[in-house]
Amino acid sequence: MSYHLSLLDKSPVESGQTTAEALQTTVKLALRAEALGYHRYWVAEHHNMAGLASSAPEALIAYLLARTSRIRVGSGGVMLQHYSAYKVAETFNLLASLAPGRVDLGVGKAPGGFPVSTNALQAAVDPARKPKFDDQLSDLNRYLSVAPDATDLAATPFPPVAPERFLLGASVESARLAADKGWQLVFAGHLNGDPENLRRTFEAYREASGGKAPILALAAFVAEDEAQARERVSGLRIFKVFLSTGQSVNVGSEEQAAEFARQSGVTDYRVEEKVPSILHGTPAQVRNELDDLHRRYGVSEFIIETPALTAAERFQSIELLAKERLSLAA
């Protein structure tokens, strides 16, 4: 089966661990992922969350690029609504100049935090002048494509190899937007595991992009024993809060759902407890599932998030999966 395996890391903070220790775990995981032959290592953006240490992916990417030598490193993703497209282009052009051919720019529409952090990030933004997300993608394309001798506004420095561009989404709308702007679609299956939505989104992307193969992000946990893998993920839950304003978001607990509603100024809301979609089992079982998804949907690459278990379990999971894939271990 011909497809790449890559990793997504949210830098989870274990119980009793400091955020500094969590970030060092991310560094060690990236180094191990490179040694095992994973294709990319992406880091996330979350704000004001005690359980997640990665709030500024561009800073973490720079450090990981300096510590590694071959693996591609990128954002999964930059929460574009908070930032100037010009500044994002400058940042990733600089990263790509430091490590040519190894930098990925992944962007998403979500806030990456609760309303209080969103308000703080956008405190200087005039809502009336805030650009739409698709306009920001167009601006990024323009800034990232300016030639060194152009007279237009340039996002210097000019890297020898431009960063690769990825749009994170989980809808037909996102698929069409990615194709229209020339960005690679990454379906966020670790957040939305509905197979019918997956099928429709991939079909829309292929049709709109002229047949490009999609990338699938998903959660997976590999253990030596099937029962062990099942037991370790069985208690994991996500909670989707639906506000009376029409907004909905996934959070980690009922308490977080109530806090999100409070920060949004909403008292009328409901919460659904959901079992997250996580591939789990022995190395052979998980590989077989990946092979099946590759056959069914033509997935060219899987970006795998390991659930926020212990660091030892996360290391073991990526080791076992890599060893099962002989092309990676080689």
N, C-alpha and C positions, 0 to 999 in steps of 0.2 A: 504494500500500500504506500503510495507516494504522497506524503503530506508532512508538513513541519509540525514540531511541537515547541511551544513557547510557554512562558510563565508570566502570571500577573501576581503581584505582591502588594497587599494593602498595609504591610508592616503592622500586623496586629500585636497588641501589648498583652502578654500573658498575665495571669493573676500573680501578683507579687513581683512583677518585672517593672523596670523603669522604661521610659520611652527611649532613652539612650541605648539600653540593652536591646530593645526591639529593633532599632535601626541597625545595630551591629549584626543581629540575626539576618536582616535583609541583605547586608553586605556579604555575609558568609553564604547565604543561599544563592546569591548572584554568582559568586565565585564557583560554587559547586555546580550550578546550572551550566556555566561555561565549560567546565571540565567534562561534564556529561554529554555535551553536544546540543543543548537546547538552542533554538534559533534566536529567540528574543527574550529579554527580561524587562517587563514593564512595571512601573510603580504608579500608584494611584494618588488621588488628591481628595483629602477629607479634612474638614475644618472643625475645630473646637470639639473633637471627639476623643474622650479619654482612652478609648480602646484601640485607637488607630493612630500611628505615629507619623504617617506621611502626609504633611499638609502642603508641601511645596515640591512637587515632583521634579521641577527643573533643577533645583538645588541637589536633590538626591541623585538625579541622573548624572550630573557632572561628577559627583563623587564616585559613582559606580563605573563610569567610563574610565576614570583615572585608575581604578583598582583592577579592571579587567582589560583584556587585549583583543578579543575576537567577537564576542557575543554582541548582538545589537541591543541597545538600551533605549527605552522610550517611556512615554507617558500613556497611562491607560485609565483616565486621560486628564488633560488640562480642561478644567471647567470654564469654557470660553466666555460664558456670560459675564464673568467678573472682570474681564481684562480687555485691554486694547489689543486689537489684532496686530497692530504694528509692533507692540512690545513683545508679544508672543513670537512673532516672526524674527525679531532681533535676537531673542534668547535662543531659539532653536537653530538659527543660522550660526550663532556663536558656538553652540555645542557641536554642531556639525563641522565647524572649522577646526575644533579641537580634536575631534575623532571622526574624520571623514569616512563615510560609508557605514557608520554604525548607529546613527541617530534616527529615532522614530518620533514623529509628532502625532499623538492620538488626542482627539478632542471629543468632548461630550457636552450635552445640553443641561445635565443635572446640576444642582447647586453644590453638591458635595458637602452639605451641612444643613443645619437648621436655620430658620429665618434670622436669628440674632447674628450669626456669623455672616450670612449673606448681606445683611444690612451694613455690617461693618466693612465688608469687602467693597461694597458699592456706595460707601458714604459720600464720595465725591462725584458720583455719577448723576447727571441730570436725566431723570427718567424720560423726559420728552425727547432727548437726543440719543438715548441708548439704542444702538443698532440691533436689528433682528439677527438671529443666529445665522440664517443663510447668507445675509449680507456680510457678516463677519468672516464666513468661509471664503466668500469672494475676495474680501480684503486680504485675507491670508494668502490666497493664491497670487494676488497681485504683488504683494510685498516679497513673497518667497521666490517669485519668478523674475524680478527686475535684474537686468544684466548690469555688470560693473560699469559699463560706459553709458548707461541710460541717464537721462536727466530727471526722471521721475523720482519720487521719494524712495530711498533705498533702505532696506533693513540690513545694514552692514553688521558684521563682515560678510563677504561672499564666500561660502564654503565650496571646496572643490566638488563635493557631492551633496546635493540638497537632501534635507531630511525627508524620509518617506512619510506620507500623510494618510491618516486613518480617521474615519468617523465612527464613533461608538454609538450604536443605536439598537432598537429592537422593534422596528415598525416598518411598514411599507413606505411610509413617508420618509423615514431616515434612509431607506434603500435608494429611493429616487433622488433624494438630495445628494447623497454620496456620489451617485453616478453622474448627476448633473454637474457637480463641481469637480469631478475627476479624482475623488478621494476613494480609498479602499474602504469597503464596509466591514466592520467588525460587529457581528450580532452578539449582543450582551445576553447570552443564554444563561449566565450565572445569575442574572437578575430576572429574566423572563424565560422560563423553560417551556412555554406553551408550544407544542410541536406544530399545531396548525398555523400559528403566527410565524413560526420559524420558516415553514414551507412557503407561505405567501410572501414573506420578506425576501427570501432568497430568490424566488421566481421573479419578483419585481426588480431586484438588483441585476440579475442576469439580463433581463429584457432591456432595462434602461442603460446598462453599461456595455452592451454588445457582447455579452457572454463571459464577463469576468467571474472568476471563482471567488466565492465569499470566504471570510474567515469567521470562525465560531469561537467565542469565549465561553467557557463553561467551568463549573466547579467539579473537581474530582479528587477522590481520596483512595489511595492504593495501600493495601496491607498484605502481609504474607498469607493471611487467613481470611476467608470471606466473612465468617461470623464476626471476627474482630472489626473488620471494616464497617460492617452493618451496625454493630453496636456503637461504634464511635461517632457515627453520623446520625444515629436514630433520634437523638434528643435535640438536634439543631432545628431551630425555627426562625422564620422571619415574620414580621407583622406589617401588614399594609394598612395604613391609615387613610381613610377617605374623608376629606373635609367638605363641609357644606358649600364651599366656594367652587367645588369641582376638582380641586387639586388632590392628588394622591401620591403617596411616597412610601417606600419600604424602609422600615426601621428594625432595630434589633430586639425590642421588647415593648410590652404594653406601656411601661413607664415612659419610654422614649416617644411613643405615639401620643401620649397625653401631653408631653412637653412640646412636641412639634405643634400640636393644635394650640397650646397656650401661646407659644411664640408667634403663631400666625394670627392671634386674636380671634380664634374660633372656639366656640363652646359646643357647637353641634357637629359631631363627627362619629364615625364608626371604625372599628378595627377588625380586620380579618387575620386570624392566625393561619399561617401557611407552612407546609413542609417544603423546604428548599429543594430544588432539583440538583442532586449531586450524584455523579457517577461514582460508584464505589464497588470494591471487590478486590480480588487478586489481580496481579499484573496482567495475567492473560485475559481475565474477564473485562477489565477496563480497556485493554487494547482492542479486544473484539468489538466492544461498543463503539470505540473511536473508528475502527475500520468500517463498521456498519454505517455510521454517520457520514463517513467519507464517501462510501458507495452510494448512499441514498441522495445526498445533497451536493456531492462534488466539492466538499470542503477542502480547501488547499492548505489550511493551517488551523491548529487548535491552540488557543491561548488559555492555559489552565490555571485556575485559582485553586489552591489547596485550602480547605476550610481552616478557620482559626483555631486549630488544635494546638498541641504542644510543638515547640520547635523541633524536637526529636522526631515527632510523627510527620511533620512537614518534610524534613530532610529525607526520612525513609520513603515517603510517598514518591518524591521526585526521583530518588535513586532507583526504586523498584520499576517505575514506569520506563525510565531510560534504559535499564538493563533488558527489559522486555522488548524494547524497540532496538534491534541489533544495529540498525542504521544510525541510531543516535549514539549508542555505546561505542561504536567504531570511531 
